[in-house]
Amino acid sequence: MTEEQFRALGHNLVDRIAAFLASLPARPVTPAESPAEVCAALESGRPLPQEGADPAALLQHAADLLFEHSLFNGHPRFYGYITSSAAPIGMLADLLASAVNANAGAWKLSPMATEIELQVVRWLAAFIGYPTGCAGLLVSGGNMANLTCFLAARAAQAGWNIREQGVAAGPRLVAYASTETHTWIQKAADLSGLGTAAIRWIPTDPRQRLDLNALELQYNRDVQEGFRPFLVVGSAGTVSTGAIDPFAGLSAFCTERRLWFHIDGAYGAFAAGVPAAAPAFRGIELADSIAMDPHKWLYAPLEAGCALVRHPTALRDAFSYHPAYYNFEQEAVNFYDIGPQNSRGFRALKVWLALQHAGAAGYRAMIQDDIDLARHLYQLARNHPELEALTNQLSITTLRYVPPELRPSLGTPETEEYLNTLNQRLQDSIERSGEAFLSNAVVGGRHALRACIVNFHASAADMEEMPRLIVRLGRQVHAELRLRPAPPFTTE
Ligand SMILES: *Cc1c(COP(=O)(O)O)cnc(C)c1O
């Protein structure tokens, strides 16, 4: 590709992207197509091209496919899962990062990129009030950030050389986490060789927070039975309802027993930097490690997760190997030495630029906005005769549609079963409408619609539209179900 060609193609693509971004509010959130329809649009059976093709046509075609057959998490009414809209500066940052193509595995291969990543790690720690002398690195997302911290805890706490001798060389290690903990912990227990049976699931209180008394009972039982507890996990914003575990109590519990205290803050840790939300996070600064996801509340385009570990050498102790053919100086940080990856992309650039573009104050305001919007939606649901508001924590609100004639029988098994079916169908119907996107949560056995606002495009007017949409489609689904009763829906 010549310089002139590159310029022309690039300008063209940027123009198309700018128009696409501007067009998002007018598009459906998702075309809600079937896999067969998407494969047909792609011509997925087409064999590997043997001959090259015109790059202008290729880029044109790729943009057409993606713009017409994607779900848009940058849409103002996308509130599903915990997936955020992408900051435009992050899109440009990815282009720049690819252009330089720094290999951020070793300092020598990526001098400026490595130093920028280290600065991002310090800035992220500073944003949430964590000690900036911690070690840390960017990884692909929350799962990998939590796994990285889990492995650091395992190496530090085992009491034998578990990296060399494996898990069979000592007593069985066990970890504690609430029943609301994200599934990363099963993967971490599995991948680290401990097995998922090593997870002690601790029940939660009515606000979905880990129950400290239940933790202590389970811990005592395990010690008596010869297990070796090594890790307690708290969540800074659970994935279902945004619950924040009692960090000060968890930290004291861990300090007394010399356990590693890890916080999964993939979603919510950023809110610890927001004054009105900060009190609920008291004790977050005491954690031995924290996982957070800049691709959630910092609006970095996927992928960007971050692992922070308090003890500056704990990551090296968990990951370092020194083959003879690695002749990298030990003065500088070489990220291959403190994490699971070897060659690494430059994920930090999009986070670094976005942090400066908005500033910490800008982020605090945007996060507070999302929290306020979720609260607004909760209030609207509370005041609506056909909606039941269930939970509201951080920027997650759960609610469900309840037909007026069923309100008197709420809580009876038949009505609850019916409402679970109704709201499950309703969630699908909202998705198919393309007007908004919600995911679901199970709150005390009830199938809830769940809106998670990590979206700087969302407005109060969008929140006000939601009850109208939910009730309109809810009435429709209810009428259909009454005509043609559905088989019972179970949440398992
Ligand atoms: C999103 C999330 C994860 C997983 O993060 P990924 O980036 O999807 O890998 C883990 N824990 C919590 C609380 C989350 O919200």
The ligand as a Gaussian input file, in Angstrom:
#p B3LYP/6-31G(d) Opt

LIG

0 1
 C      -17.679000      -7.562000      33.571000
 C      -17.313000      -8.174000      34.851000
 C      -16.370000      -9.200000      34.911000
 C      -15.761000      -9.810000      33.679000
 O      -15.078000      -8.862000      32.930000
 P      -14.793000      -9.080000      31.370000
 O      -14.169000      -7.806000      30.984000
 O      -16.122000      -9.337000      30.741000
 O      -13.888000     -10.258000      31.256000
 C      -16.022000      -9.673000      36.156000
 N      -16.597000      -9.187000      37.269000
 C      -17.504000      -8.207000      37.248000
 C      -18.091000      -7.689000      38.522000
 C      -17.899000      -7.666000      36.039000
 O      -18.815000      -6.693000      36.011000

